[in-house]
Amino acid sequence: MNKRMNALKFALENEQKERDFYLVNARRTKNMAGKNMFKQIADEEKEHYEVLKKLHEQWEKKKKWPATVPLKVKKSLAGSILKSLSEKKAARIKGNEDDLKAIRTAIDFEARGVALYTKLEHGSTDPKEKDFFNLLAGIERQHFLSLRDTEEFLTDPAAWYQNAEKTTMDGA
């Protein structure tokens, strides 16, 4: 239990650090796709932080997985960000090196988040606890994939649009 408690504490600190990172980069970047992606993920990380904080407090008090904390988080909307910008000319601005560096750092954060939550899920025997960490791992995985998509978008917007149009043309 102590191991999972420490991991939960680490997850809390992680969500806070990630959120701060995303907010700083949302303000810094001039690229609309990067800006919107960073803002969206920052909002989602804030929600994760709030839920994890309540969970941590309850768990510390009761020394067991709490039954009362609302252990649901919203689905990630990060994946829809690039699609919503596809008609806007300003979104076609290529990302600069700082944008790409930030996106790649974020990709690394999310990969570590997936690994951490997956480890917490596997270390648990309580089905509700397992489901909760599986849900968080899934959302971090969505963030990871959305950020990879953004990386591709910032690196080569024309190729990204070409691929996006192919997917809509064949109905997939």
N, C-alpha and C positions, 0 to 999 in steps of 0.2 A: 504494500500500500504506500509506503514512504517513497518508493521509487516513482510510482505513478503520480503522487502528490508533487514531487519535485519536477517531474516532467510537465505537469499541469502549470506549475509556477513558471517554468521556462516558456511554455506555450503562451502564457499571458504576456510575459515580457516581449516575446517575439512578435505577437500581434501588435503591441504598442509601437515597437521599433519600426515594423513594416508600415504601419499607418502613417507614422511621422515621415518616413522615407517617401511614401506615395504623395503625401500632401506637399512636401518640399518640391518634388519633381513636377507635380501638377502646376504649381505656381511658376516654376522655372521654364518649362518647355513652351515653345511657340507653336509646336505642331498640335493641331486640334485632336488628332487621333490619340496621341500620347497623353495630352492633357485630360481628355475625357476618360481614357482608360485608367489613368492614375487616380482620378477623382472617384470613379466608381469603385475601384478596388479598395481605396481608403475607407469609403463608407461601409463596405462589406467587412473589412477588417475591424472597424469600430464595433460593429454588431457582434462579431465573434468575441472581441475583447470583453464586451459587457456580459455576454452569456457565460464566458469562461470565468469571469470575476465572481459572478453570483455562485457559480458551481464551486469554485475554489473556497469561497467563504463558508458555504453550507457544508462542504466536505470536511473542512477543517474543524468546524463546530461539532458535527455529528460523527466524525471519524469513519464515515461510510458514504457510499454513493447516495446523494440525496434524491428523494422521491418528488420533492416540491419545485425544484428549479425548472423553468420552461426550457427544455432542451431541444428547441427547434430554432433553426436559422433559415433566413430566406435563401432561395436559390440565387446563384450568381447571375447578374445581368451583364457581366463583362463581355461575354461572347457576342452580344448584340451591338456593341459600341461601333465597331468598324462598319458593320452593315448599315447602320443608321447614318454614317457619314458618306456613303458611297456617291451620293448625288452632289455633295458639296465640293466646289473647286478648291477651297482653302484646305481641305483635308488631303489634297494631293501634294502638299509641300513635303519634300523629302526630310526625314529626320536628320538632325546633326549628330556628331560623335557623342555629345553629352547625352542626347536622347537615347541613342543606342546603348551606351554604357549603362544608363539607368534601367532600361528595359532588361538588359542581360543580368544586371544585379537582381532585379525583381524576379526574373525567371529562376535564378538560383535560390532566392528566398522561398518561393512557392514550392520548388522541388524539395527543399528541406522540410517545409511544412507538411507536405504529403508524407514524407518519410516519418516524421515525428508522430503525426496523428495515426498513421498506419501501425506504428510500433505500440502506441497507447491502446489501439483497438485490439491488437494481438495479445497484449499483456493483460487484458481484462477477461473476467469470467461472467460479469453481469451483462445480460443481453442489452439492457438500455444503454449502458456505458459503451458497449461495443458499437451499437447503432449510432450513438452520438459521435464518436470518434471517426467512424466510417463516413458519416455525413460531412464532417469537417475536412477529412482527407479528400473527399470527392469535390468539395468546393475549391480547396486549394489546387486540385488537379485542373479544375475548370479555369482558375486564374492562370495557372501555368500555361495551358493551351492557348488562352486568349492573349497572353503576353507573347508567346511564340508567334502567333498570328500577327500581332502588332509589330514585332521585330521584323518579320517578313515585309509587312506594309511599309515600315519606315526605311527599310533597306532598298526596296524596289517597288514603289507604288504602282507603276504601270503593270508589272508582272502580277502583283497582288490582284489588281482589278481584272486582269485577263482571267486569272484563275477563278475569281469570284463570279464573273459572268458565265464561265463555263458551267459552274455548279448550278446556277439558276436556269440555264438553257436546257440542260438535260433532265431537269425536274428533280435532281437529287438535293 
